[in-house]
Amino acid sequence: MEDYKYEIGLRLKQARKDNGLTQEKISELLGISQKHYSEVERSITGLSVKHLIKISDILSVSLDYILKVVISENISQSVKT
């Protein structure tokens, strides 16, 4: 399992719960299946950039909050090379 998918899934799940929303409601607002969204939270798959932008608006969180771990990993890898 890729660490960044795990972290993104955890952040999305926490933000969803903080907003009192169900996976079903989020998936409906995103226009994706509930199964797909569940897989995102469980780190099985990811979301497109379009969906990441939309979910950040729905959950009232920044893309930075959602993607911070991805950005940090890329910076770390760049410094090592």
C-alpha positions, -999 to +999 in steps of 0.1 A: +000+000+000+013+034-009+017+057+022+003+088+005-030+070-005-034+058+031-029+094+044-052+109+018-079+083+027-076+090+064-078+128+059-108+125+036-126+102+060-119+125+090-131+156+071-162+138+059-171+127+094-163+162+107-188+175+082-215+149+092-216+134+057-219+098+046-199+081+020-231+078+000-237+116+001-201+124-009-202+100-038-235+114-049-220+150-048-189+139-067-209+119-093-190+086-085-202+053-071-203+048-033-180+018-039-154+039-056-154+065-028-152+038-002-121+025-020-106+059-019-110+061+019-096+026+023-065+035+001-074+011-027-077+037-054-074+075-058-094+104-071-088+125-102-076+160-098-111+172-108-126+152-080-100+162-055-108+199-062-145+192-059-142+173-026-121+200-011-149+224-017-175+200-004-156+193+028-144+229+032-107+218+034-078+229+013-061+208-013-029+214+007-046+196+037-056+167+015-023+164-005+003+176+020+017+141+025+021+137-013+039+171-016+062+162+013+071+128-002+079+144-036+101+170-020+119+144+001+125+123-030+138+153-050+163+162-022+176+126-022+184+125-059 
